[in-house]
Amino acid sequence: MSDARPIPADLVQPDAPLQIEMSEHGSTVLIKVSGMAAVEVVGQFSRALQEAAARKPRLLAVDLSGLSFISSTGLGGIVAAHVTCRKNDTLLCLINPKPFLREILDLTKLSSLFEICDTVAEAEQLAGAG
């Protein structure tokens, strides 16, 4: 018997294209992600994360509030960026992930790996960035 539950329809936007916006504010690089980080486009997401981490900011804030789906490969991209950030003394913080994503992070024990904040301002305070 499986504990698998379907994702509520109001959380999934079928065929929502992946959109990634990157901006820099002082010692913070902010990546805003929306749509679906499906296997077919997740490389784009992973490259953006690595590019941002390579800038060696004090804080890499990844706003996931607009993300409606993420594949396991997408999660792997976040983990890889986290490893790069640790080497660069950068704090990677996930911003406002939706409940389905928080549940995935908890189930995979990744929530213990990442800082998770409700706002960018909260993450900046945590990192001493601004």
Long-range contacts (C-beta under 8 A, 24 or more apart in sequence): 7-69, 7-100, 8-100, 11-68, 11-98, 11-99, 11-100, 12-68, 12-69, 13-68, 16-68, 16-69, 17-41, 18-42, 18-44, 18-45, 19-66, 20-44, 20-45, 20-48, 22-48, 22-51, 22-52, 24-55, 24-57, 25-130, 26-129, 26-130, 27-57, 27-58, 27-59, 27-127, 27-129, 27-130, 28-57, 28-58, 28-59, 28-60, 28-61, 28-120, 28-123, 28-124, 28-127, 28-129, 28-130, 29-55, 29-57, 29-59, 29-60, 29-61, 30-61, 30-63, 30-120, 31-60, 31-61, 31-62, 31-63, 32-63, 32-66, 33-62, 33-63, 33-64, 33-66, 33-67, 34-66, 34-67, 34-68, 35-66, 35-67, 35-68, 36-67, 36-68, 36-69, 36-70, 37-67, 37-69, 37-70, 37-71, 37-74, 38-69, 38-71, 38-74, 39-71, 39-73, 42-70, 42-71, 42-73, 42-74, 42-77, 45-74, 45-77, 46-73, 46-74, 46-76, 46-77, 46-80, 46-81, 49-77, 49-78, 49-80, 49-81, 50-80, 50-81, 50-84, 52-81, 53-81, 53-84, 53-85, 53-88, 53-90, 53-92, 54-84, 54-88, 56-88, 56-89, 56-90, 57-90, 57-129, 58-89, 58-90, 58-91, 58-127, 58-128, 58-129, 59-90, 59-91, 59-93, 59-123, 59-124, 59-127, 59-129, 60-85, 60-90, 60-91, 60-92, 60-93, 61-93, 61-95, 61-117, 61-120, 61-123, 61-124, 62-92, 62-93, 62-94, 62-95, 63-95, 63-96, 63-120, 64-94, 64-95, 64-96, 64-97, 64-98, 64-101, 65-95, 65-96, 65-97, 65-98, 67-97, 67-98, 67-101, 68-98, 70-101, 70-104, 75-104, 75-108, 75-110, 78-110, 78-114, 79-110, 79-113, 82-113, 82-114, 91-115, 91-123, 91-126, 91-127, 91-129, 93-117, 93-123, 93-126, 93-127, 95-119, 95-120, 95-123
